[in-house]
Amino acid sequence: MAKKDNYEMDGDKLIRKNPVCPKCGPGVFMGVHEDRTSCGRCGYTEFKKKA
């Protein structure tokens, strides 16, 4: 996935599509998977709750 695919333009505003890693900070996006979101840099993972 290219870096440009993580952003979207809404008029004059830049919108980030994926969540940012809370440990690594701005600029490091987390990968969105079916059951979790995870950071590829530090390994931080948040599991999604099952409904």
C-alpha positions as CSV (number, residue, x, y, z in Angstrom):
1,M,0.0,0.0,0.0
2,A,1.4,3.4,-1.0
3,K,1.7,6.2,1.6
4,K,-0.6,8.3,-0.5
5,D,-3.4,5.8,0.0
6,N,-3.4,6.6,3.8
7,Y,-4.7,10.1,3.2
8,E,-7.8,11.7,1.7
9,M,-8.5,15.3,0.7
10,D,-11.8,17.0,1.8
11,G,-11.7,20.5,0.4
12,D,-8.6,22.1,2.1
13,K,-8.4,19.5,4.8
14,L,-6.2,16.4,4.9
15,I,-7.9,13.4,6.5
16,R,-5.9,10.3,7.7
17,K,-7.7,7.1,6.9
18,N,-6.0,4.6,9.3
19,P,-5.4,5.1,13.0
20,V,-2.1,6.3,14.3
21,C,0.0,4.2,16.7
22,P,-0.3,5.6,20.2
23,K,3.3,4.5,21.1
24,C,5.1,5.6,18.0
25,G,3.2,8.8,17.5
26,P,2.1,10.8,14.4
27,G,3.2,9.5,11.0
28,V,3.2,5.8,12.0
29,F,-0.1,4.2,10.9
30,M,-1.5,1.0,12.2
31,G,-2.6,-1.8,9.9
32,V,-6.3,-2.5,10.0
33,H,-7.1,-6.3,9.9
34,E,-10.3,-8.2,10.3
35,D,-9.9,-8.8,14.1
36,R,-7.3,-6.3,15.2
37,T,-5.3,-3.1,14.4
38,S,-1.5,-3.4,14.7
39,C,1.6,-1.4,14.3
40,G,4.2,-2.8,12.0
41,R,7.0,-0.7,13.6
42,C,6.7,-1.5,17.4
43,G,4.2,-4.4,17.4
44,Y,1.5,-2.6,19.4
45,T,-1.9,-4.4,18.8
46,E,-5.5,-3.5,19.7
47,F,-8.0,-6.4,19.3
48,K,-11.5,-5.7,18.1
49,K,-14.3,-6.8,20.4
50,K,-16.6,-9.5,19.0
51,A,-20.2,-8.6,18.8
